[in-house]
């Protein structure tokens, strides 16, 4: 859920007040180990190290597996695809994902044992 903060902006003369609204999004980061060509799009849960394990049917060609992972995680968490970003590991199996508009508690409840 987004939180709004009201920020005052004062001009150079110090007399004219204007207001600007800024949104503060909650972001959650976690590691994912992806298995491309895994036969089915599925999250297998967190492993003993707290890394989320997922598999997708898509091959690791032209970003297809990464796109499938983003779609899978968005669907699993009930957020828009745009709220899920891959911030590291685009070319490997080990990835770092950021999800906006979801709480750490929601993710921990969805996948017990995940390290956030």
Buried (B, 14 or more C-beta within 10 A) or exposed (E): EEEEEEEEEEEEEEEEEEEEEEEEEBEBBBBBBBBBEBEEBBBEEBBEEEBBBBBBBBEBEEBBBBBBBBBBBBEBBEBEEEBBBBEEBEEEEEBBBBBBBBEBEBBBEBBEEBEE
